[in-house]
């Protein structure tokens, strides 16, 4: 497999190795997501973004769509609303009333949705193991965790 070459700029702000590192991170993220989404689509006809919505609700439900959308990594708020409706239509989610504010509806998993997310989560974990964990060693994964902590701490 050939490595993707980072675009070249005439930057005087960041060095070429810094650009290569940045684009490498972006390409790696895109490749991992694409590989995992391919498996999710083949086995469950579910996009990575829809999977993320189901996972967020599994951990914290019920939620207003707006709150849910603000927590998502892979989905814009507009797309989140459409995906939520698709998941409702598929029987995995249900919309309920917010007793404190009738203008806001709350989204929860159905019983079918709870079983479905458990099945899909196993596929996701197997894919992460195959495409992310197995190609790396413990030092690589620890380095990525340290890098993420540094980047998260730099959030101004």
SULKA-V156249 format. One record per backbone hydrogen bond with DSSP energy under -0.5 kcal/mol. NH is the residue of the N-H (numbers start at 1). CO is the residue of the C=O. Records with the same first field share a line. If there is no record, write none. Layout:
BEGIN
NH = CO  CO
END
This chain:
BEGIN
19 = 15
20 = 16
21 = 17
22 = 18
23 = 19
24 = 20
25 = 21
26 = 22
27 = 23
28 = 24
29 = 25
30 = 26
31 = 27
32 = 28
33 = 29
34 = 30
35 = 31
36 = 32
37 = 33
38 = 34
39 = 35
40 = 36
41 = 37
42 = 38
43 = 39
44 = 40
45 = 40  41
46 = 40
51 = 47
52 = 48
53 = 49
54 = 50
55 = 51
56 = 52
57 = 53
58 = 54
59 = 55
60 = 56
62 = 107
63 = 107
65 = 105
68 = 64
69 = 65
70 = 66
71 = 67  68
72 = 68  69
80 = 76
81 = 77
82 = 78
83 = 79
84 = 80
85 = 81
86 = 82
87 = 83
88 = 84
89 = 85
90 = 86
91 = 88
92 = 87
93 = 87
94 = 108
96 = 106
98 = 104
99 = 97
104 = 101
106 = 96
107 = 63
108 = 94
110 = 92
114 = 110
115 = 111
116 = 112
117 = 113
118 = 114
119 = 115
120 = 116
121 = 117
122 = 118
123 = 119
124 = 120
125 = 121
126 = 122
127 = 123
128 = 124
129 = 125
130 = 126
131 = 127
132 = 128
133 = 128
134 = 129
136 = 132  133
141 = 137
142 = 138
143 = 139
144 = 140
145 = 141
146 = 142
147 = 143
148 = 144
149 = 145
150 = 146
151 = 147
152 = 148
153 = 149
154 = 150
155 = 152
END
